[in-house]
Amino acid sequence: MDIKQLGYLGLHAREPEAFATYATDVLGMQRVAGEDGATHFRIDDRHHRVTVEAADRDGGAYYGWELADADALRAAMDELSDHGVRARPATQRELEIRRVEGMAHFLDPAGNRVELYYGQARGEGEFTSARDIERFITGDLGLGHVVLASPDVAAQQAFYTDVLGFRISDTMRAPFRATFLHTNPRHHSIAFVDGPFFGIDHPFLHHFMLEVPDMEQVGRTYDLVLDRDVPVTMTLGQHTNDKMFSFYAESPVGVHTEFGCGGVLIDDATWQVTEIPGPDIWGHRH
């Protein structure tokens, strides 16, 4: 299976407007009108990359992974069937909300909703940040990355590599177990961390990452977070594996946002999988 990128992210929110304010005024996304209680947020030339939908709970709702075309989606569904995974085709309304030509969805071993799609619509005109963000690093690298907490990291790694075709970037055993997976040159588009270490025994979206071109944009956003009393969950720091210079803030839906720059790109011809000694070179204090 040849997944191209993390194309979009869906979130549930008890207070969608609170997230909308955070997404635009703090993160610098562009709000796009939605339907059926859905609000979209744009960060590049795609119609949207993030959607928030009104719900009776907060957190991650679905994760959209891009395939090349209709043939690739049909082949992916056959592969899933061969592995005993039942994928359901999207309803017409789901296609309209995602703004894609075709999509099928299923649950991974932890219960996260995975969506495989093709034909994501472009936005109208140029992306215009709601504040002063120059641009986000997306394109063929996709939205950024998501990190999901799971009660069984090994099972998640096996499913995403053996069934979905992701490739391992790095692993970690201390202070908690984690695995980082890529599907294009971005160091990781998805990672799994040990939920029980955090005292949680069910799957949940820990954070999603947005990448900007330089340190200045990270720093100005960090100042804005402090000025607006947005909870900082990890201070400025740099990761051991992808070398991302970033900070983490807590969004109104409880999901953390990593905002950073300088992420490593992987060349599969030369990349060596390693076990990293810990998550950070410096900083990222809780």
C-alpha positions in Angstrom: 0.0 0.0 0.0 1.4 3.4 -1.0 0.1 6.1 1.3 1.4 9.5 0.2 0.8 11.7 3.2 -1.4 12.7 6.2 -3.9 14.7 4.3 -6.4 15.8 6.9 -7.4 15.6 10.6 -10.8 15.5 12.1 -11.5 16.7 15.7 -14.5 16.5 18.0 -15.3 19.5 20.2 -17.9 20.3 22.8 -17.2 24.0 22.2 -16.2 24.3 18.5 -16.1 28.0 18.5 -13.4 28.0 21.2 -11.3 25.8 19.0 -12.0 28.0 16.0 -10.7 31.0 17.9 -7.5 29.1 18.9 -7.0 27.8 15.4 -7.2 31.2 13.7 -6.0 33.8 16.3 -3.2 31.7 17.8 -2.1 29.1 15.3 -2.8 31.3 12.2 -5.0 29.0 10.3 -7.6 30.3 7.8 -11.3 29.4 8.7 -13.4 28.0 5.9 -17.2 27.6 6.1 -18.4 24.1 6.7 -21.7 22.2 6.9 -23.6 20.0 9.4 -21.8 21.5 12.4 -18.4 21.1 10.8 -15.9 24.0 10.5 -12.8 23.7 8.3 -9.3 25.2 8.7 -6.9 25.8 5.8 -3.1 26.0 6.0 -2.1 25.7 2.4 -3.6 25.3 -1.1 -5.9 22.4 0.0 -9.5 23.2 0.8 -8.7 22.3 4.4 -6.4 20.3 6.5 -8.2 20.3 9.8 -12.0 19.9 10.6 -13.7 20.4 13.9 -17.2 19.0 14.4 -19.6 19.6 17.3 -19.8 16.5 19.6 -20.5 15.6 23.2 -16.8 14.9 23.7 -13.4 16.4 22.9 -10.5 14.8 21.0 -9.4 13.1 17.8 -12.2 11.9 15.5 -10.5 10.6 12.3 -7.2 10.7 10.4 -7.2 11.0 6.6 -4.3 9.3 4.6 -3.9 10.1 0.9 -3.7 7.6 -1.9 -2.9 8.4 -5.6 -6.3 7.7 -7.2 -9.4 5.5 -7.4 -7.3 2.5 -8.5 -5.1 2.8 -5.5 -8.1 3.0 -3.2 -9.6 -0.2 -4.7 -6.2 -1.9 -4.4 -5.9 -0.8 -0.7 -9.3 -2.1 0.1 -8.4 -5.5 -1.4 -5.2 -5.5 0.7 -7.1 -4.7 3.8 -9.6 -7.5 3.1 -6.7 -9.9 2.6 -5.6 -9.0 6.2 -9.1 -9.5 7.6 -9.8 -5.7 7.9 -13.2 -4.6 6.8 -13.2 -1.2 5.2 -16.5 0.7 4.6 -17.0 3.1 1.8 -17.7 6.7 2.7 -21.2 8.1 2.5 -21.9 10.9 0.1 -22.2 13.3 3.0 -18.8 12.2 4.4 -17.3 12.8 1.0 -18.8 16.3 0.9 -17.5 17.2 4.3 -14.0 15.9 3.6 -14.0 17.5 0.1 -12.6 14.3 -1.5 -13.5 12.3 -4.5 -13.4 8.9 -2.8 -12.8 7.5 0.7 -13.1 4.3 2.8 -12.7 4.0 6.5 -11.9 1.3 9.1 -10.6 1.0 12.7 -7.0 0.3 13.6 -6.2 -2.2 16.4 -6.6 0.5 19.0 -9.9 1.7 17.7 -8.8 4.9 15.9 -10.8 5.7 12.8 -8.4 5.6 9.7 -9.6 7.1 6.4 -8.0 6.3 3.1 -8.9 8.8 0.4 -8.0 10.3 -3.0 -8.8 13.5 -4.8 -8.8 16.2 -2.1 -10.2 19.5 -3.3 -8.1 22.7 -3.6 -9.1 25.9 -1.8 -10.3 29.0 -3.5 -7.6 31.5 -4.0 -4.4 31.7 -2.0 -4.1 30.6 1.6 -4.4 33.7 3.9 -3.4 33.3 7.5 -5.7 34.8 10.1 -2.6 36.4 11.6 1.0 36.8 10.4 2.0 33.2 9.5 4.0 33.3 6.3 3.2 29.7 5.4 3.2 26.1 6.8 5.4 23.3 5.6 3.0 20.9 3.8 2.9 20.0 0.1 4.0 16.4 -0.5 4.9 16.1 3.2 1.3 16.5 4.2 -0.4 18.2 7.1 2.3 17.5 9.7 2.1 14.6 12.1 -0.2 13.1 14.7 0.9 11.3 17.9 -1.6 8.7 19.2 -1.4 7.1 22.7 -2.2 3.4 22.7 -2.3 0.6 25.2 -0.3 -1.6 22.8 2.4 0.3 20.9 3.8 -3.0 19.3 0.4 -3.9 17.9 0.0 -0.5 16.4 3.4 -0.5 14.9 2.8 -4.0 13.3 -0.5 -2.9 11.8 0.7 0.3 10.3 3.9 -1.2 8.9 2.7 -4.7 7.8 -0.8 -3.7 6.6 -0.6 0.0 5.7 3.0 0.1 4.5 4.4 2.7 6.8 8.2 2.6 7.5 9.8 2.8 10.9 11.9 6.0 11.5 13.0 5.5 15.2 11.9 3.7 18.3 12.2 4.6 22.0 11.9 2.5 25.2 12.6 5.1 27.9 11.1 7.0 29.7 8.1 5.5 27.8 7.8 3.2 24.8 7.2 4.9 21.4 7.5 4.3 17.7 7.8 6.8 14.9 6.6 6.0 11.4 7.0 7.8 8.1 5.3 7.4 4.7 7.2 10.2 2.9 10.4 12.2 3.7 8.9 13.9 6.8 10.6 12.2 9.7 7.2 10.9 11.0 3.7 11.4 10.0 2.4 9.3 12.8 3.8 8.1 16.1 2.5 5.9 18.9 3.3 6.3 22.5 2.5 4.2 25.6 -0.8 5.2 27.0 -0.5 3.4 30.3 2.6 5.4 31.1 0.4 8.5 31.1 -2.2 6.7 33.2 -4.6 6.3 30.3 -5.7 2.8 29.0 -7.7 3.9 26.0 -6.5 5.3 22.6 -6.4 9.1 22.3 -4.8 11.8 20.2 -2.0 13.3 22.2 -1.1 16.1 19.7 -0.8 17.2 16.1 2.1 19.1 14.8 2.2 22.1 12.5 5.6 23.1 11.0 6.6 26.6 9.8 9.7 27.7 7.9 11.8 29.4 10.7 12.5 30.0 14.3 11.1 33.5 14.2 7.6 32.3 13.4 7.8 29.7 16.2 9.0 32.4 18.7 6.3 34.9 17.8 3.7 32.2 18.2 5.2 31.2 21.6 4.9 34.8 22.7 1.3 35.0 21.6 0.5 31.8 23.5 2.0 33.3 26.6 0.2 36.6 26.1 -3.1 34.9 25.8 -2.6 32.6 28.7 -3.0 29.5 26.6 -1.7 26.6 28.6 1.9 25.7 27.6 2.3 21.9 28.1 6.0 21.8 27.0 8.3 24.8 26.8 10.6 25.5 23.8 12.9 22.7 23.1 14.4 20.4 20.5 13.6 16.7 19.9 16.3 14.0 19.7 15.0 12.3 16.6 13.4 14.7 14.1 15.4 17.7 15.5 12.2 19.8 15.6 12.6 23.1 17.5 9.1 23.5 19.0 6.8 24.0 21.9 3.5 22.5 22.9 0.2 24.2 23.8 -3.1 22.7 24.9 -6.0 23.4 22.5 -9.5 24.0 23.7 -10.4 20.4 22.8 -7.7 19.0 25.1 -5.5 17.9 22.2 -2.0 19.4 22.3 -0.5 21.3 19.4 3.2 21.1 18.6 4.3 24.2 16.7 7.8 24.0 15.3 10.4 24.3 12.6 13.5 22.5 11.3 12.2 18.9 11.1 14.5 16.3 9.6 13.7 14.8 6.2 14.4 11.1 5.6 16.1 9.5 2.6 15.0 5.8 2.8 18.1 4.8 0.8 20.5 5.9 3.6 18.3 6.2 6.7 19.2 4.0 9.6 16.5 3.1 12.2 17.8 3.6 15.7 16.5 3.4 19.3 16.7 7.0 20.6 17.8 7.5 24.3 14.9 9.9 25.0 12.6 12.4 23.4 14.6 15.6 23.8 18.0 17.1 23.4 17.1 20.1 25.5 14.0 21.9 26.8 10.4 20.8 26.3 9.9 21.0 30.0 6.5 20.1 31.4 
